[in-house]
Amino acid sequence: MTKHILDEFEDRARAGDGQFAIAYAVLRMAESHEKLRGDLCFGRTQTSPPGVLEKIGMEMAELASAVKNLDLSS
């Protein structure tokens, strides 16, 4: 069975190979960056939850609607 490249790099990094430690760190950082990008950005699919910025936009729309419907005459 073939190991995933990230697993191979982690094994070599933990064995003390500094070059693989750097490569492993860069790969993990890229994964984290991609997840963060997905969490922050618009453009979700039907099955994915809204991103942070999209959720803020949705909340702002609800707030604007509530303010618009306020009865200030009393």
C-alpha positions in Angstrom: 0.0 0.0 0.0 1.3 3.4 -1.0 1.6 6.0 1.8 0.3 9.5 1.3 3.1 12.0 0.7 2.1 14.0 3.8 2.5 10.8 5.9 5.9 10.0 4.3 7.1 13.6 4.9 5.9 13.4 8.6 7.7 10.1 9.2 11.0 11.5 7.8 10.6 14.8 9.7 10.0 12.9 13.0 13.1 10.8 12.2 15.1 14.0 12.3 15.4 15.0 8.6 15.3 18.8 8.7 14.5 19.2 5.0 11.5 16.9 5.3 10.5 18.8 8.5 10.3 22.0 6.5 8.5 20.4 3.6 6.0 18.8 6.0 5.4 22.2 7.7 4.9 23.9 4.4 2.4 21.2 3.3 0.5 21.5 6.5 0.4 25.3 6.3 -1.0 25.0 2.7 -3.7 22.7 4.0 -4.6 25.1 6.8 -4.6 28.0 4.4 -7.0 26.2 2.0 -9.3 25.4 4.9 -9.2 29.0 6.1 -9.9 30.3 2.6 -12.9 28.0 2.4 -14.1 29.1 5.8 -13.8 32.8 5.0 -15.0 33.0 1.4 -18.3 33.2 -0.3 -19.1 30.7 -3.1 -20.4 27.9 -0.9 -22.1 24.9 -2.4 -25.6 23.7 -1.4 -24.1 21.2 1.1 -21.5 23.4 2.7 -22.2 25.9 5.5 -21.8 29.6 4.9 -18.3 31.1 5.3 -17.6 33.6 8.0 -17.9 36.6 5.7 -21.1 35.2 4.1 -22.6 34.6 7.6 -21.7 38.2 8.6 -23.4 39.5 5.4 -26.5 37.4 6.2 -26.7 38.8 9.7 -26.2 42.3 8.4 -29.1 41.8 6.0 -31.3 40.7 8.8 -30.3 43.6 11.0 -30.9 46.1 8.1 -34.4 44.6 7.6 -35.2 44.9 11.3 -34.0 48.5 11.4 -36.1 49.3 8.3 -39.2 47.8 9.9 -38.8 49.7 13.2 -41.8 51.8 14.0 -40.3 55.1 15.2 -43.6 57.0 15.4 -44.4 56.1 19.0 
